[in-house]
Structures are given as structure tokens and as C-alpha cells.
Amino acid sequence: MNPAETALVEARGRGRVDDELLQALADQPLTLGLDVADGSPRPAARELDGQPPVLAWTSPQRAVDAGWTGPVVERPGHEIASLLAGTGLGLALNPGEPVGVRLDPDGLAQLALAGPVPAGTAVYLGAPAVPDEQLETRLCDEVGAVDGVAAVRLVTMVVGDAEPRATVVLSLQAHAHPAVADLARQACWRAAAMCGRDELDIVLDDQLGGLRASVLQLPAL
């Protein structure tokens, strides 16, 4: 059993997809199934339970054992998540197996953020040029109702040449229960849905590394 599979087993014991699992999957090599169309490879999506997630496995052997006969590529989990960001697709990791997980598009966004930013990449984190007052109000209402959240900030994140993305930075109280992070994320997604948004990046401040100190100087909602 490799580290990714160990993390999946432990997360199953905890009964949820949480930061600990995403951090583990972010750095581990995952095997992505590919389809080839017009000579170009692309992630392979298949209908599962009425949804078309992209298929991936925790090792090439797992893919073979599952009956996959197409091409594959191995990449760290956060790279696969970044590749799928914005497509509206989810990810089925080890589909149909007990040691597996399904991630929806929001879960993939979290997995992408859990990975390291390549050395030399310019990263901008700052206050939005034009404040979204409706979203700010909804975030205050929804996240403010979650016990264990110390602060919430709505910032703009730009990584390299990517488009600017609205990002919620959550600060948890010391010794907060592990479930608080998941409850706070759900509150953020509810707030986004109320504002007609189908995309919103959410990150914990302790996932920001050297950027954390600068972000914490920005005003909280």
C-alpha cells in the first residue's frame, strides 16, 4: 500500500474528505487515464452514477487491475487537479474500490491549492480591485455562523500567468475541531451559490506558506 492509499484508508476511518487527505494526495503521484482524440491525449471521463468524472488510480497497477487498457500518465495529485480546474469535471480515484474517493469540482479546487507553487512562479495575493459586497455579506453571514472560525478574508489570487481568481482565506481558532474546516468550506460554497457563483477557491491560511504573513495583514470581513 503506497502513501496515497494509506491516506485514503485513514480518511475513510475519519469518515470525510479533509485537509489531511488532500495534502497527502497533492504530493503523491496519481495515474490518470487518457483518451486520444485526433491524435491528442486528454483526461478520460466516464459516466459513473449519472456523472462524468475523470478516472485516476493510485498506481499504474491499480489501473491495470481495474481493466483499464488505454494510455495513462503519472502526475502529482495537485497537477492533475490544476489540469482539471474550471472544466466542471470531478475525479474518481480508484473508482469502484473500497480504497478510493470521488472529488467534485470544489474538491479538485482544494486539491490544486494543496500543492506547492513551482519555484520562481510569481504569486499575487491582495485585496480585490472591486469589492464584491454581496459575496462579502453572504460570507459574513454563513461563515460567521460556524463556531471555530477566527477570521475570513476575500482576496484576489494570481499565480503566474493565470487569470485572477477570487479566493477565500479562512483562519481557524487554535485547537479548533478538525471538522471546522469542512464546515467553513461548506458555508463558503453556500454563500457563493447565493450570489450566483459556481466557482470560488477556498484555502486555510496555514496552507499559504511564506504568503501567510502578508495575507493576515489584509482586513478580515
Secondary structure, DSSP 8 states (H G I E B T S, - for coil): --HHHHHHHHHHHHTS--HHHHHHHHHSEEEEEEEEETTEEEE-B--BTTB--EEEESSHHHHHHTT--S-EEEEEHHHHHHHHTTS---EEESTTSSS-EEE-HHHHHHHHHHS---TT--EEEE--SS--HHHHHHHHHHHHTSTTEEEEEEEEEEETTS--EEEEEEEE-TT--THHHHHHHHHHHHHHHHTT-S--EEEEGGGSGGGHHHHHTS---
